[in-house]
Each structure stands twice: as structure tokens, then as C-alpha cells.
């Protein structure tokens, strides 16, 4: 068989557009792995900037995702492009999770999942992302901005802590892993990026958010996580 690049995507069910550093694409990779879709998706790592072919702001990718951020997926079964990680999690779970492995078991759980995903993509993710930006990448030091976003990140972890404590199962919703948990995992995994601002896994999360810590320790041992991130070790 001729495995040229033009034929690669035809052989796979999905193309996942990703970036090696950003947390959001890994939500989708973990979901694919949880659903047993190993080998059914091709990951394309894009570059920052506007390179026409490989850049997140390049013409090729903007035709797939007008916002020019990752992730996005192309579903080759129907030619649909889905962009924004929260939308992709819901699309893939609804269409491909035939056994409802990572969905809600009833209307109550389904609505809780929607709420937690909305909170992750509008609350915890943007807060931690802005803390990362002002802490590491902004062209001038702005201590007040760093303080604001680190504090807001801690507040959001407190919301997650309360949710896990209240639910009492080790998961955010119901008694099993769902796409709600998956939405949070890559962000919590990257918390040590804020270590020099007093926010770290072994200190802050373990001491102040013990339910989140325990949730993370359990989650990171899942085979889906190991498989999803193994592509980085191959690069």
C-alpha cells in the first residue's frame, strides 16, 4: 500500500490538529484512547504563527478552524470539522461512545457534565492560561496581573475541589470517568508551570486541594493517558 501523506488521512477516521505544549488537544487524544480509537486518528502538530501550511494562523488551518487555535478535528466519515475542545469532547462522545462509557447515565449526570465542561473552558482553563501568559510570556513583568490570575486559578481549583468532595466518588460526575473529568486533566497536569508563583502539584494541590490531587494521581495512571501522551516520547 502507498502510505503517502495524501492517503494518510483517508486511512484514519480522524485527524487531530494539535500542538506539543498546549493542554487542550490532549483532552481529545485522551477521549479517543478511552473509547478504544487507538490507531484511528492521525495527530498533526501545528506550529505557532501563520505559515500557510503548518501554522495555526495559516490559510490551510484557518479553513478548518476560523479561530486559529488548537485543537480541531476532521471527522473523515462525514467530512465535518469540529473546533474548540469542549465542542469536540461532546461531539465525539455523542457520536462514537456507543456504550456510553464516558457520558452521563441519566439526565442529571448529562447536565452536570455540560456544566463542568462549560466551567473548565470558560473558567479554569482561561484563568490558568492567563496566569501562564503573564507569568512567562508577557513582554513586561506585571505582578498585579500575575497575582490576579494565579488567585483566580486557585479559586477555580477550589470549585473543582468542592465538586469532587461533594460527589464523593473520585470523579466529578456520577461514579465513573466522564468527559467532564477529561476536560480538566491536561490543565491540572500542567500546574507546575506556575511553580515559581507558589502554585505546584506537590505543595499547593496536594495540601490545599486534596480531592483534586487524589483525582489526578488516579487519572494519570490510566492506560488512555499513557497512550495519548506517548506520541511526545516518539518525537
N, C-alpha and C positions, 0 to 999 in steps of 0.2 A: 504494500500500500504506500502511496505517496503522501508522506506527512509534511507537506509544505504548509507554510503559515496560513495560506488562504483556505486550506482544508481543515485546519485545526479546530476552528470554532464550529464547523459543521459536525465534527465528531463528538463534541461536547454538548450537553444540554444547556449549560450556562457559560457566559463569560462574566467574570467578576473583575471590575475595574477597581484597583487597589493602590495603596502606597505603603511602603515598608514601615514608616514611622507612625502614621496616624492611627488612632484606635478604631475608628468607625467601620472600616472594611472588615475587620476581624470578627465583628458581630455576625456578618453574613457567612463568612467561612466556617465559624463555629456552628451556625444553624445548618449549613449544608452537611457538615460532618455528623451532627446529631441525627439528621434524617437519613443517614446512610448514603448520601450522594457523593461519597469519596470517588474521585475519578470522573465525576460527571460535570465538573466545572473547570474551566481554564482561568487562571489568575493572570491578569495583565497589570503589571506595575507601571503606573504613570509617573511622570516627573512633574515637579513644580514648574510653573511658567507656561509660556504659550507656544512651545514647539508644536508645529502643525499636526504632527503625527502622534507624539507621545505626551504632550503637555496637557495638564488638567484644564488649561485655558486655551488650548489649541482647537482649531476648527473641527478636527475629527471627533474629539471627545465632547465638544460643546453641542454637537448634533445629537449626542446620546443623553447628556445631562446639561441643560442650559445654565445651571448654576456653576458648573466647572469645579465641582468638589467630588471627593470620593467618599463612599462607594456609589457605584451604579451597577446594575446588572443588565445584560441582554439575555432574555429567555428565547433560545433558538427554536423552541417548539412552536412559538406563535409570533416571533419577531418583536416582542414587546421590550422596551427599555423601561426599567424602573429605577428611579433615583431617590436619594435620601434613605439612610439606613433604617429608620423607623418604618417607612413605607415598604422597603424590601423585606424586612422581617415579617410583616403582616401578609404581604403578597405570597411569599414562598410558603409560609406556614398554612395559609388558607388553601393554596393550590396543590401543594406537594406533601403535606403532612397527613396522609390518608388515615393513619392510625391515631391521629390527634395526640401525638407523643409530647409535643411541646406547646400545645394550646390549652385553652380552658375547658374544664369538664362540664361547665354549665354557664348560664348567662352571667351569673355573679362573677365567676372567675374570668370570663371573657372581658367583661367591663373593667375589672381590676387590672388585667393585662394591658388594656388600652391606656388606662390612666398612668400606670407605671412607665410604659414606653413614652408617653407624652411628657412625663416629668423628666425622664432621662434626656430626651432630645431637646427639651426647652429649658431645663434647669441644671441638672448636674453636669452634663456634657459641656454646655456653653460656659458655665462658671469655671470649671476646671480648665477648660481650653483657654479662657482669658487669663486665668492665673498663670498658665504655662506661657502664654504670649508675653505678658508684661514681665514675667519672671526671667525670661530667657531671650526673647527675640526683639522686643521693642527697642527703637534706636536710642532711647534715653531712659535712665532709671526713673521710674515713677513709683516711689514707695507707697503712696496712698492708693494707687490702683492695684498694686500687688496685694496690699493689705485687704482691700475691699473684696477682691476675687478669691483670695485664699480663705477669708472668713465665710464668704458665700458658698465656697466649695465644702467647707466644714459643715455649714448649715444643711446643705443638701445631703451629705453623708449621714447627718443626724436624722433626716427624714427617712432615708433608707434603713438606718438602724432601727428606728421606731417601727417601720413596716415589717421588718424581719422579726423583731421581738414580738409584735402583736400577732403575726401569723403563726409563729411558733413551730414551723415545720422545717426550717432551714432553707426555705425558698420564699420568694416574695409573694407568690400566689399559689394557693392550693397546696398539695402535698408532693409536688413534683417540679422538676425544672421546666420552665416555660420561656418563651421568647422575651418575657419581661426580665428574667434573670440575665439572659444572653445580652440584652441591650446594655446592661451595666458593666458586664465583666471586663471588657478591654480597657475601660476607663479606670476601674479600680486597679487593674493590673499595672497601670502606668503611674500610680500615685507617687512613686519615689522620685519622679521628675521634679516634684516640689519639695524635696527633702531639705534643701538649704533654706526654705522658708517655713520650716517647722511642721511639715506635713509628710509623714512617711508611713509605710506599711507596718513596720515592727514597733514603731513608737505610737504615732497618732491613731492609726486604725485599730491596732491591737488593744490599746489602752482605752481609747475613747469610744470606739465603735466595735465592741467585741462580737456582736452578731454579724456584722459585715465581714470582720476578719475571719470568723469561722466559716461563713458562707464562701468566702474567696478561697480559703485553703481547701475546702471540699471540691469546689468547682474546678480549680486548676489541675486537679488530679484526673479529671475526666479524659477519656481517650479522644473525644472530639476536639478538646483544646490542644492536646499534644499534636494531633494530626493537622489541625488548622494552622498552627504556628510552625510546623516542621518545614514548610516551604522556605522560611527565612534561613534555616540552617543549610539548605541546599544551595542558596545563592552565593 
